[in-house]
Amino acid sequence: MAGGRKGVQRARMWKYFLDAATATIEEEGIDHVTIRKISDRAGFTSSTAYNYFKDLSHLKFFAAMRFTKEYTDELPVYMEKGSNTIEKWLYSWECFCKHSFKEPRIYSVIFMDDLGSSAEDLLDDYYKVYESELINLPEEIRSIIMNNNFSQRSALFIQQAVEEGYMEQADVKLISDLTLMVWKGMIDTYLNNRSNFTREEAVQQTVYIITENILRFVKPEYRDKVNYTLPGDASSFI
């Protein structure tokens, strides 16, 4: 993104449109957002919006990012509960599930919807404008948040578990892909009312399945070193 005067102007225009999009989402939900509604609220024409955002999916993506601040703020707190990488990873998944099932359409827009271009590039642009939202995050968490490819995020983090001896290098990609598939399947099931789970039950079920999958890849001699307590009544799924 260009710096200098043009960069300042671009950031200002982004703020106008994203403020308008945020207000519209809060009032009507993200599925009712349109370019015209946002442009009218921001005080500009729809054609002006397209000067800064390729299409509606991009604008929705950037607006949705604003609704993840509670998650990014709470993530370090959850990860501090863990004493090793596997525990920290499980706590990070618990935090992510807690927030994603609270706002499933928001997280679906960010991590599942077709954006028509690279999500990594979009996310990079977002944080160049709103870099202040990452200032208080530790560097290792920053690097995970900045990588919007879910499997790469997981692999990036659990690599440390390999170095600690808990897992084999050959299993890193498989377990990161499996956990992603679990979350996507559960969030899709929940969004489309294909189960009778409450939000809390959906979180518990998802965390339970993810935990079981992860522990199967931990070397037997290290499993006793992983002390993680399932949230709520998730133990009922055992």
Residue pairs with C-beta under 8 A, 6 or more apart in sequence:
1 7
1 10
1 125
1 128
1 129
2 10
10 52
10 129
11 129
13 48
13 51
13 52
14 52
14 62
14 129
15 129
16 42
16 43
16 44
17 38
17 39
17 42
17 44
17 49
17 52
17 53
17 59
18 59
18 62
18 63
18 66
19 42
20 37
20 38
20 39
20 41
20 42
21 33
21 38
21 59
21 60
21 62
21 63
22 63
22 66
22 67
23 41
24 32
24 33
24 37
24 38
24 41
25 33
25 63
25 64
25 67
25 106
29 105
30 60
30 63
30 64
30 105
30 106
30 109
31 105
33 56
33 59
33 60
33 63
34 56
35 46
35 49
35 50
35 56
35 59
36 46
38 49
38 59
39 45
39 46
39 48
39 49
42 49
49 59
53 59
53 62
54 116
54 117
55 116
57 113
57 114
57 115
57 116
58 115
58 116
58 117
58 122
60 109
60 113
61 109
61 110
61 113
61 115
61 119
61 122
62 122
62 125
62 126
64 106
64 107
64 109
64 110
65 110
65 123
65 126
65 130
67 103
67 106
68 99
68 106
68 107
68 110
69 133
70 99
71 95
71 96
71 99
71 100
72 133
72 134
72 137
72 141
72 145
73 136
74 95
74 99
75 92
75 95
75 96
75 137
75 141
75 145
76 137
76 138
76 141
77 95
78 91
78 92
78 94
78 95
79 88
79 91
79 92
79 95
79 141
81 87
81 88
81 91
82 88
82 89
82 90
82 91
82 228
83 227
84 161
84 164
84 166
84 225
84 226
85 157
85 158
85 160
85 161
85 164
85 166
86 158
86 161
86 166
86 167
86 214
86 218
86 226
86 228
87 226
87 227
87 228
88 157
89 154
89 157
89 158
89 161
89 214
90 207
90 210
90 211
90 214
90 226
90 228
91 228
92 157
93 179
93 183
93 207
93 210
93 211
94 203
94 207
94 231
96 183
97 183
97 203
97 206
97 207
97 210
98 203
98 231
99 107
100 107
100 183
100 187
101 187
101 190
101 199
101 202
101 203
101 206
102 199
104 187
104 190
104 191
105 191
107 187
108 187
108 188
108 191
110 119
110 148
111 148
111 150
111 184
112 184
112 187
112 188
115 122
119 148
119 149
120 147
120 148
120 149
122 148
123 146
123 148
124 146
127 133
127 134
127 146
134 142
134 145
134 146
137 145
140 157
143 156
144 153
144 156
144 157
147 153
147 156
150 176
150 180
150 183
151 173
151 176
151 177
151 180
152 176
153 176
154 175
154 176
154 179
154 180
155 172
155 173
155 176
158 167
158 172
158 175
158 176
159 172
161 167
162 168
162 169
162 172
165 219
165 222
166 218
166 219
166 222
166 225
166 226
167 175
167 217
167 218
167 219
168 217
168 219
171 217
174 217
175 213
175 214
175 217
178 213
179 210
179 213
179 214
182 206
182 209
182 210
182 213
183 206
183 210
186 202
186 205
186 206
186 209
187 206
188 194
189 195
189 197
189 202
190 197
190 199
190 202
195 202
197 205
200 232
203 231
203 232
204 230
204 231
204 232
204 233
204 234
204 236
204 237
205 234
205 237
207 230
207 231
207 234
208 230
208 234
208 235
208 237
208 238
209 237
211 228
211 230
215 223
215 226
218 226
